[in-house]
């Protein structure tokens, strides 16, 4: 059936059989319908009628509040800062533990536990610490605590998620009662930026050593933030209590309760009923329902986030670039954004967000994104590539999960694209609480060729995501390797001047986009819902490392 036939008759085209749930099959029918509507009516519109305009912030709180409850899609496996590398851990940890520097709601960096950071030569960073900062379990922060905390990240026995940040560090030394000096083996423009993330967290040396192997899973966290870790009801909730000895601005809420609600419908119902006062990572299928509920307000903010299909196995069919390119060409990005992301997002063929290039000159931004604007699905060309690669009928497996439609519908959209071009793509369902293991555990990725990955930048620099495609990188799941690319990343890392560095990053970005270690799908803003009781939470991805809950208080 041609597009013109569909426009005249209103038909949706022929149905297909898909492995997976009835809901997934219905969603794919929605994608097919949207593709026809897009062809008939011109550029895609938000099918939900929701405005995706970004808000700089939510209104400031008008006063204190006894407590508020926050819905969280999964229970953190641990709150040890060295392995805090996903949404559930960092959303909680950012309010309990603090870093040397701080990421602000405007996605800039300012002093944190270090009152000053200086750079006397290209391979030295000196951090002068704040005086009188108290730990939750007692004691005052010293240079020894900072050295111990950073050395935990460097210790290979800890298998720290942030170890890559410290790959150029040769020493971390106390150089004064309240001063720590970090020496690098070569210039590294990224290291100081990551000191505003969980990589730069400082905890009490005595407290961590006393907890031993139980650190992060029971007892306190021995940190300095505006909240202390209270009761952790395994499988149900985590409570944070206001720390009245905090060195900074006092938290407006006396307590924060994080409730674990893996089911997307349960999270939405909790927000509508008042059982939960707010949440980040709103299920996309609930945008319209929450927006029209009258019980609160749904905000969108800069997420520095991309939705991708992460390739985890290049030993099979996906090791052929033509197969990866075919999937890239066959994906219906506009349809996925409308249905899978609730119409809130932007289709992309790039591996980075445009906002990450804020410091780049216009000509550099143009070079970085040249030729990366995605078009309509090109099924004919994709079929040719599959045939050329000898991959017709090859079986591939993609992970899926009920975390939300951004995951489940992307998996089924990939399956649909694969079916249309001659691949046999099968779904493997992963429980929401186990999905995070795909990022950290090679064993969890066994038997999986790809999975939906929403990636957020931890610093406002494209190199954050581009580093992941370097040989041996922590998130280089497929062990992709390109020496020329590695050299570009090394060159960019060594340049402090952002304008010069971003010029090199533009070349690396284009090279990675040609090789497709991940298949980019869309840019996606953050979403936060607040009911009428509370306000003050930031709208940006800063909540991952900024003590956001301290600003949440009474809305009236």
Secondary structure, DSSP 8 states (H G I E B T S, - for coil): --HHHHHHH---------SS-HHHHHHHHHHHHHHHHHHHHSS---TT-------S------B-EEEEEEEESS--S---GGG--SHHHHHHHTTT-EESEEE-TTS-EEESSEEEEEEEETTEEEEEE-SS-B-TTS-B--HHHHHHHHHHHH-GGGT-TTGGGGTTEEEEEEEETTEEEEEESS--TTHHHHTTSGGGEE--HHHHHHHGGGTTTSS-----SSEEEEEEETTTEEEEEE-TT-SSS--SEEEEEEEE--SHHHHHHHHHHTSSSEEES--GGGHHHHHTSSSEEEEEE---EEEEEEE---SSGGGSHHHHHHHHHH--HHHHHHHHSTT-SEE-S-SS-SGGGTTS-HHHHHHHHTT----S--HHHHHHHHHHTT-TT-EEEEEE-TT-HHHHHHHHHHHHHHHHHT-EEEEEE--HHHHTHHHH-GGGGTT-SEEEEEEE-SSSSTHHHHGGGSTT-TT-TT----HHHHHHHHHHHT--SHHHHHHHHHHHHHHHHHH-SEEEEEE--EEEEEETTEE---SSGGGGTS-GGGG-EE--
